[in-house]
């Protein structure tokens, strides 16, 4: 018997998205990118351990990264910061 494992809903990740983007806006760009890569790696590893299909992992990680970057831009624009 096989089962399809679906990741958590996107809305449940919203606090982490805000936290990650908030941290990224407060550190130098190279450090922020390293932090984001680490967060994405952790998500990928966690999904893999739960048995999520590779195609879905790539989709989820891409969506998560896009959401973080979108929120980061919102923060930069609202604060008048430079990208």
SVG drawing of the C-alpha trace seen along z (x, -y; Angstrom):
<svg xmlns="http://www.w3.org/2000/svg" viewBox="-3 -55 31 57">
<polyline fill="none" stroke="black" stroke-width="0.4" points="0.0,0.0 1.3,-3.5 0.2,-6.8 0.6,-10.4 2.2,-12.6 1.2,-16.2 3.2,-19.0 1.6,-21.4 -0.6,-24.2 1.2,-27.3 -0.7,-29.4 1.0,-27.5 4.4,-28.7 3.4,-32.4 5.0,-33.1 8.3,-31.5 8.2,-33.4 7.8,-36.7 10.5,-35.8 13.0,-34.8 12.4,-37.9 12.6,-40.1 16.0,-38.6 17.2,-38.9 16.4,-42.6 18.5,-43.2 21.8,-41.6 24.2,-42.1 23.0,-40.7 25.6,-37.9 24.7,-36.7 20.9,-37.0 21.3,-34.8 23.3,-32.2 20.6,-32.2 17.9,-31.7 19.8,-28.8 20.0,-27.2 16.3,-27.6 15.5,-26.1 17.8,-23.2 16.1,-22.5 12.7,-22.5 13.9,-20.2 15.5,-17.8 12.4,-17.8 10.0,-17.1 12.3,-14.3 12.4,-12.6 8.6,-12.7 8.5,-10.8 7.3,-13.6 7.9,-13.0 10.9,-14.9 8.8,-16.7 6.6,-18.1 9.6,-18.9 11.0,-21.1 7.6,-22.8 7.2,-23.5 10.8,-24.8 10.4,-27.0 7.1,-28.4 8.5,-28.9 11.5,-30.8 9.3,-32.9 7.1,-33.8 10.1,-34.8 11.6,-36.9 8.2,-38.6 7.9,-39.5 11.5,-40.7 10.7,-43.1 7.6,-44.3 9.8,-45.0 12.5,-46.8 10.0,-49.0 8.0,-49.9 11.2,-50.8 12.7,-52.7 15.7,-50.3 17.9,-49.4 17.7,-45.9"/>
</svg>
